[in-house]
């Protein structure tokens, strides 16, 4: 075998090794990202604590963990079912956008209330604020820590 052929074979093997090395680092980065997103998906973004519930569903004192989008109303397809005669089937939606919570009325008959004031379009709220859907009042709280 002459020197030119040997050099071509070495370059081919080196190129093949670089491709496999690149694929290894790509797979490792994807695996780390997948694990990180799975770990963050487990954490709750906040919780609603039921302050007043005249008809008992949800029960007073209950702590409901929240996702990024939460619907409230009488319909069983809502993420938070409110058994109250003054709540609409699709009463309100509570969303986490960026780093803030927003509550929005979904055209309910009796309206959605934030700290005693009627909500129309999306209104920002913070931890400790009270939301009223029908006769049921909730308080937005920080998520429970894993040690609690």
PASEKE-831382 format. One line per field, with one value per residue (C-alpha): x, y, z; residue number from 1; residue in one letter. Coordinates in nm, 2 decimals. Layout:
BEGIN
east: (X_...);
north: (Y_...);
up: (Z_...);
lovo: (NUM_...);
lose: (A_...);
END
This chain:
BEGIN
east: (0.00_0.14_0.14_-0.14_-0.38_-0.29_-0.34_-0.69_-0.79_-0.67_-0.87_-1.18_-1.15_-1.09_-1.39_-1.60_-1.48_-1.57_-1.92_-1.98_-1.84_-2.07_-2.37_-2.27_-2.26_-2.59_-2.76_-2.61_-2.74_-3.08_-3.10_-3.00_-3.26_-3.53_-3.44_-3.44_-3.78_-3.93_-3.80_-3.95_-4.28_-4.33_-4.31_-4.64_-4.65_-4.89_-5.20_-5.55_-5.67_-6.04_-6.15_-6.53_-6.74_-7.11_-7.20_-6.89_-6.73_-6.44_-6.42_-6.31_-5.94_-5.86_-5.53_-5.54_-5.21_-5.21_-5.09_-5.00_-5.36_-5.65_-6.02_-6.28_-6.65_-6.94_-6.86_-6.68_-6.43_-6.28_-5.95_-6.11_-6.48_-6.68_-7.02_-7.21_-7.54_-7.40_-7.10_-7.12_-7.02_-6.71_-6.67_-6.31_-5.96_-5.64_-5.32_-4.95_-4.78_-4.41_-4.36_-4.71_-5.06_-5.37_-5.74_-5.99_-6.37_-6.51_-6.84_-7.00_-7.35_-7.24_-6.89_-6.55_-6.42_-6.06_-6.01_-6.37_-6.36_-6.52_-6.28_-6.34_-6.04_-5.72_-5.62_-5.29_-5.28_-5.03_-4.99_-5.23_-5.50_-5.85_-6.06_-6.44_-6.63_-7.00_-7.01_-6.67_-6.37_-6.01_-5.67_-5.37_-5.07_-4.72_-4.67_-4.60_-4.23_-4.13_-4.02_-4.36);
north: (0.00_0.34_0.64_0.82_0.53_0.49_0.87_0.84_0.55_0.74_1.05_0.84_0.67_1.00_1.15_0.86_0.89_1.26_1.18_0.92_1.16_1.43_1.19_1.09_1.45_1.53_1.23_1.32_1.68_1.56_1.31_1.58_1.82_1.55_1.47_1.84_1.90_1.59_1.70_2.05_1.91_1.75_2.08_2.27_2.63_2.72_2.61_2.73_2.70_2.68_2.95_2.93_2.66_2.67_2.35_2.16_2.09_2.15_2.11_2.41_2.41_2.19_2.27_2.22_2.21_2.42_2.35_2.63_2.64_2.57_2.59_2.65_2.58_2.33_2.11_1.79_1.86_2.15_2.10_2.24_2.15_2.40_2.26_2.58_2.69_3.04_2.90_2.86_2.54_2.72_3.00_3.12_3.02_3.07_3.07_3.10_3.32_3.38_3.45_3.58_3.44_3.57_3.51_3.56_3.53_3.31_3.49_3.36_3.48_3.59_3.70_3.62_3.83_3.91_4.07_4.19_4.35_4.21_4.06_4.10_4.03_3.87_4.03_3.97_3.83_3.74_3.50_3.58_3.72_3.59_3.46_3.42_3.18_3.18_3.16_2.97_3.17_3.06_3.20_3.17_3.04_2.94_2.57_2.33_2.24_1.87_1.87_1.99);
up: (0.00_-0.10_0.13_-0.06_-0.01_0.35_0.41_0.25_0.47_0.79_0.68_0.62_0.96_1.13_0.96_1.06_1.42_1.42_1.30_1.57_1.83_1.71_1.73_2.08_2.21_2.04_2.20_2.54_2.51_2.41_2.70_2.95_2.81_2.83_3.19_3.28_3.12_3.29_3.63_3.58_3.47_3.81_3.99_4.04_3.94_4.23_4.41_4.48_4.84_4.88_5.13_5.11_4.94_5.05_4.86_4.96_4.63_4.62_5.00_5.21_5.30_5.00_4.82_4.44_4.25_3.93_3.58_3.33_3.21_3.45_3.37_3.64_3.62_3.68_3.38_3.46_3.18_3.37_3.55_3.86_3.90_4.11_4.23_4.28_4.14_4.06_3.86_3.48_3.31_3.17_3.41_3.41_3.31_3.52_3.32_3.39_3.13_3.15_3.52_3.61_3.67_3.49_3.55_3.27_3.28_3.00_2.96_3.28_3.39_3.74_3.66_3.80_4.09_4.18_4.52_4.52_4.17_3.85_3.59_3.22_3.01_3.14_3.47_3.64_3.99_4.25_4.53_4.81_4.57_4.61_4.31_4.34_4.10_4.19_4.57_4.59_4.69_4.62_4.73_4.49_4.69_4.62_4.54_4.83_4.86_4.83_5.20_5.32);
lovo: (1_2_3_4_5_6_7_8_9_10_11_12_13_14_15_16_17_18_19_20_21_22_23_24_25_26_27_28_29_30_31_32_33_34_35_36_37_38_39_40_41_42_43_44_45_46_47_48_49_50_51_52_53_54_55_56_57_58_59_60_61_62_63_64_65_66_67_68_69_70_71_72_73_74_75_76_77_78_79_80_81_82_83_84_85_86_87_88_89_90_91_92_93_94_95_96_97_98_99_100_101_102_103_104_105_106_107_108_109_110_111_112_113_114_115_116_117_118_119_120_121_122_123_124_125_126_127_128_129_130_131_132_133_134_135_136_137_138_139_140_141_142_143_144_145_146_147_148);
lose: (X_X_X_X_X_X_X_X_X_X_X_X_X_X_X_X_X_X_X_X_X_X_X_X_X_X_X_X_X_X_X_X_X_X_X_X_X_X_X_X_X_X_X_X_X_X_X_X_X_X_X_X_X_X_X_X_X_X_X_X_X_X_X_X_X_X_X_X_X_X_X_X_X_X_X_X_X_X_X_X_X_X_X_X_X_X_X_X_X_X_X_X_X_X_X_X_X_X_X_X_X_X_X_X_X_X_X_X_X_X_X_X_X_X_X_X_X_X_X_X_X_X_X_X_X_X_X_X_X_X_X_X_X_X_X_X_X_X_X_X_X_X_X_X_X_X_X_X);
END
